[in-house]
Amino acid sequence: MVVLALITVVVVLDQAVKWWAWRHVPWTRINSGGDVLVGPKVGAWYARPVTGAVLDLLDFGLLSIAVSVLARCRVAAVVSVPGALMIAGWGSNLLDRLGIHYWTAPDSVRGVVDFIHIGGQYYNVADFFIMGCTPLFLLAAGYQGARAARRPAAARSVPPPPRRSRAWMRIPALAGAGLTLVVALGAANYGGVNAASCAPVQQNDGHAITAETLRTC
Protein backbone atom coordinates (compact mmCIF):
# COMPACT_ATOMS: atom_id res chain seq x y z
CA MET A 1 0.00 0.00 0.00
CA VAL A 2 2.87 2.38 0.72
CA VAL A 3 4.26 1.87 -2.79
CA LEU A 4 0.93 2.59 -4.44
CA ALA A 5 0.37 5.63 -2.19
CA LEU A 6 3.75 7.13 -3.08
CA ILE A 7 3.16 6.56 -6.78
CA THR A 8 -0.27 8.20 -6.58
CA VAL A 9 1.02 11.25 -4.71
CA VAL A 10 3.88 11.88 -7.15
CA VAL A 11 1.70 11.39 -10.24
CA VAL A 12 -1.00 13.74 -8.95
CA LEU A 13 1.59 16.36 -7.96
CA ASP A 14 3.42 16.18 -11.29
CA GLN A 15 0.26 16.34 -13.39
CA ALA A 16 -1.13 19.26 -11.36
CA VAL A 17 2.09 21.24 -11.81
CA LYS A 18 2.12 20.48 -15.53
CA TRP A 19 -1.47 21.69 -15.81
CA TRP A 20 -0.49 24.95 -14.11
CA ALA A 21 2.71 25.40 -16.15
CA TRP A 22 0.97 24.99 -19.52
CA ARG A 23 -1.32 27.89 -18.64
CA HIS A 24 1.08 30.19 -16.81
CA VAL A 25 4.70 29.48 -17.88
CA PRO A 26 5.33 30.88 -21.40
CA TRP A 27 8.31 28.66 -22.26
CA THR A 28 6.53 25.39 -21.50
CA ARG A 29 7.02 22.92 -24.34
CA ILE A 30 6.02 19.41 -25.40
CA ASN A 31 8.71 16.78 -25.69
CA SER A 32 7.21 14.47 -28.29
CA GLY A 33 10.37 12.36 -28.61
CA GLY A 34 12.69 10.67 -26.15
CA ASP A 35 15.53 12.09 -24.08
CA VAL A 36 19.32 12.07 -23.85
CA LEU A 37 19.25 8.52 -22.49
CA VAL A 38 17.71 6.96 -25.60
CA GLY A 39 19.43 9.12 -28.22
CA PRO A 40 18.06 10.95 -31.27
CA LYS A 41 17.20 7.83 -33.29
CA VAL A 42 15.00 6.24 -30.62
CA GLY A 43 13.66 9.70 -29.81
CA ALA A 44 12.50 9.99 -33.41
CA TRP A 45 10.68 6.67 -33.04
CA TYR A 46 8.88 8.03 -29.96
CA ALA A 47 7.90 11.17 -31.88
CA ARG A 48 6.16 9.26 -34.69
CA PRO A 49 2.47 8.37 -34.32
CA VAL A 50 2.63 4.60 -34.84
CA THR A 51 6.08 3.66 -33.52
CA GLY A 52 5.62 6.06 -30.61
CA ALA A 53 2.33 4.38 -29.67
CA VAL A 54 3.93 0.92 -29.83
CA LEU A 55 6.83 2.03 -27.63
CA ASP A 56 4.39 3.62 -25.18
CA LEU A 57 2.52 0.32 -24.97
CA LEU A 58 5.79 -1.53 -24.31
CA ASP A 59 6.77 0.99 -21.63
CA PHE A 60 3.40 0.56 -19.95
CA GLY A 61 3.91 -3.19 -19.80
CA LEU A 62 7.36 -2.84 -18.26
CA LEU A 63 6.18 -0.30 -15.69
CA SER A 64 3.20 -2.50 -14.79
CA ILE A 65 5.54 -5.41 -14.12
CA ALA A 66 7.80 -3.16 -12.03
CA VAL A 67 4.87 -1.89 -9.93
CA SER A 68 3.56 -5.43 -9.41
CA VAL A 69 6.94 -6.77 -8.32
CA LEU A 70 7.67 -3.84 -6.01
CA ALA A 71 4.22 -3.92 -4.41
CA ARG A 72 4.12 -7.68 -3.84
CA CYS A 73 7.69 -8.38 -2.80
CA ARG A 74 8.77 -7.79 0.78
CA VAL A 75 11.73 -5.47 0.45
CA ALA A 76 13.26 -2.94 2.80
CA ALA A 77 11.99 0.63 2.76
CA VAL A 78 15.39 1.78 1.53
CA VAL A 79 14.59 -0.10 -1.71
CA SER A 80 10.82 0.28 -2.00
CA VAL A 81 10.63 4.05 -1.37
CA PRO A 82 13.10 5.21 -4.05
CA GLY A 83 11.79 2.47 -6.34
CA ALA A 84 8.23 3.74 -5.99
CA LEU A 85 9.28 7.37 -6.55
CA MET A 86 11.31 6.38 -9.62
CA ILE A 87 8.40 4.40 -11.09
CA ALA A 88 6.05 7.29 -10.33
CA GLY A 89 8.24 9.67 -12.34
CA TRP A 90 8.40 7.35 -15.32
CA GLY A 91 4.70 6.58 -15.03
CA SER A 92 3.61 10.23 -14.90
CA ASN A 93 5.59 11.06 -18.03
CA LEU A 94 4.15 7.99 -19.73
CA LEU A 95 0.64 9.12 -18.82
CA ASP A 96 1.35 12.35 -20.70
CA ARG A 97 1.98 10.34 -23.84
CA LEU A 98 -1.02 8.08 -23.28
CA GLY A 99 -3.51 10.92 -23.27
CA ILE A 100 -3.35 12.86 -19.99
CA HIS A 101 -1.73 15.71 -21.93
CA TYR A 102 -5.15 16.38 -23.47
CA TRP A 103 -6.14 17.55 -19.97
CA THR A 104 -2.89 19.09 -18.75
CA ALA A 105 -2.00 20.71 -22.09
CA PRO A 106 -5.10 20.95 -24.33
CA ASP A 107 -4.58 21.09 -28.11
CA SER A 108 -0.98 19.91 -27.77
CA VAL A 109 0.80 17.18 -29.68
CA ARG A 110 1.18 13.87 -27.84
CA GLY A 111 4.21 14.09 -25.60
CA VAL A 112 5.59 15.06 -22.20
CA VAL A 113 5.05 18.54 -20.76
CA ASP A 114 8.39 20.16 -19.86
CA PHE A 115 8.69 23.60 -18.29
CA ILE A 116 11.81 23.74 -16.07
CA HIS A 117 14.57 25.28 -18.20
CA ILE A 118 18.08 24.40 -16.97
CA GLY A 119 21.24 24.56 -19.06
CA GLY A 120 19.52 24.53 -22.41
CA GLN A 121 17.37 21.52 -21.50
CA TYR A 122 13.73 21.32 -20.40
CA TYR A 123 12.53 19.19 -17.51
CA ASN A 124 9.48 18.61 -15.32
CA VAL A 125 8.88 17.51 -11.74
CA ALA A 126 8.74 13.83 -12.70
CA ASP A 127 12.18 14.08 -14.31
CA PHE A 128 13.76 15.07 -10.99
CA PHE A 129 12.18 12.08 -9.26
CA ILE A 130 13.60 9.88 -11.99
CA MET A 131 17.08 11.38 -11.91
CA GLY A 132 17.25 11.51 -8.11
CA CYS A 133 15.67 8.20 -7.17
CA THR A 134 16.97 5.89 -9.92
CA PRO A 135 20.59 5.82 -8.67
CA LEU A 136 19.37 5.51 -5.06
CA PHE A 137 17.16 2.57 -6.01
CA LEU A 138 19.95 0.82 -7.93
CA LEU A 139 22.43 1.27 -5.09
CA ALA A 140 19.96 0.09 -2.45
CA ALA A 141 18.78 -2.87 -4.54
CA GLY A 142 22.37 -3.89 -5.26
CA TYR A 143 23.31 -3.69 -1.59
CA GLN A 144 20.26 -5.69 -0.50
CA GLY A 145 20.90 -8.25 -3.23
CA ALA A 146 24.51 -8.68 -2.10
CA ARG A 147 23.36 -9.18 1.48
CA ALA A 148 20.79 -11.76 0.41
CA ALA A 149 23.40 -13.64 -1.61
CA ARG A 150 25.57 -14.04 1.49
CA ARG A 151 22.76 -15.57 3.53
CA PRO A 152 22.46 -19.36 3.95
CA ALA A 153 20.23 -21.10 1.41
CA ALA A 154 17.72 -22.12 4.09
CA ALA A 155 17.22 -18.52 5.17
CA ARG A 156 16.48 -17.45 1.59
CA SER A 157 13.81 -20.09 0.97
CA VAL A 158 10.23 -18.80 0.98
CA PRO A 159 6.95 -20.68 0.52
CA PRO A 160 5.39 -20.48 -2.95
CA PRO A 161 2.68 -17.82 -3.39
CA PRO A 162 -0.96 -18.98 -3.48
CA ARG A 163 -2.55 -19.52 -6.85
CA ARG A 164 -4.73 -16.80 -8.24
CA SER A 165 -8.25 -17.41 -9.35
CA ARG A 166 -9.16 -16.93 -12.98
CA ALA A 167 -11.28 -13.90 -12.10
CA TRP A 168 -8.15 -11.97 -11.07
CA MET A 169 -6.49 -12.87 -14.36
CA ARG A 170 -9.23 -11.09 -16.29
CA ILE A 171 -8.40 -7.70 -14.77
CA PRO A 172 -4.94 -7.36 -16.42
CA ALA A 173 -6.44 -8.58 -19.69
CA LEU A 174 -9.17 -5.94 -19.61
CA ALA A 175 -6.69 -3.26 -18.56
CA GLY A 176 -4.37 -4.23 -21.41
CA ALA A 177 -7.22 -4.12 -23.93
CA GLY A 178 -8.29 -0.70 -22.69
CA LEU A 179 -4.74 0.63 -22.83
CA THR A 180 -4.29 -0.70 -26.36
CA LEU A 181 -7.42 1.18 -27.40
CA VAL A 182 -6.15 4.39 -25.77
CA VAL A 183 -2.78 4.10 -27.51
CA ALA A 184 -4.45 3.40 -30.84
CA LEU A 185 -6.65 6.47 -30.50
CA GLY A 186 -3.62 8.53 -29.53
CA ALA A 187 -1.79 7.36 -32.64
CA ALA A 188 -4.76 8.13 -34.85
CA ASN A 189 -5.30 11.59 -33.34
CA TYR A 190 -1.70 12.74 -33.42
CA GLY A 191 -1.42 16.51 -33.76
CA GLY A 192 -1.50 19.87 -32.04
CA VAL A 193 0.90 22.53 -30.86
CA ASN A 194 4.23 21.71 -29.26
CA ALA A 195 4.68 24.81 -27.10
CA ALA A 196 2.59 26.85 -24.72
CA SER A 197 1.29 30.28 -25.63
CA CYS A 198 2.02 33.40 -23.65
CA ALA A 199 -0.88 34.66 -21.58
CA PRO A 200 -2.92 37.39 -23.30
CA VAL A 201 -2.35 40.97 -22.15
CA GLN A 202 -4.35 44.15 -22.56
CA GLN A 203 -3.45 46.94 -24.96
CA ASN A 204 -4.06 50.59 -24.18
CA ASP A 205 -7.31 50.54 -26.16
CA GLY A 206 -8.62 47.69 -24.04
CA HIS A 207 -8.32 44.98 -26.71
CA ALA A 208 -6.45 41.84 -25.77
CA ILE A 209 -3.40 40.69 -27.70
CA THR A 210 -4.09 37.10 -28.69
CA ALA A 211 -1.89 34.17 -27.77
CA GLU A 212 -0.89 33.75 -31.42
CA THR A 213 0.64 37.22 -31.39
CA LEU A 214 2.72 36.39 -28.32
CA ARG A 215 3.71 32.86 -29.22
CA THR A 216 7.32 33.87 -29.89
CA CYS A 217 7.91 35.49 -26.50
Salt bridges, closest charged atoms under 4 A:
ASP14 OD2 - LYS18 NZ 2.73
ASP56 OD1 - ARG97 NE 2.77
ASP56 OD2 - ARG110 NE 3.57
ASP96 OD2 - LYS18 NZ 2.51
GLU212 OE2 - ARG215 NH2 2.93
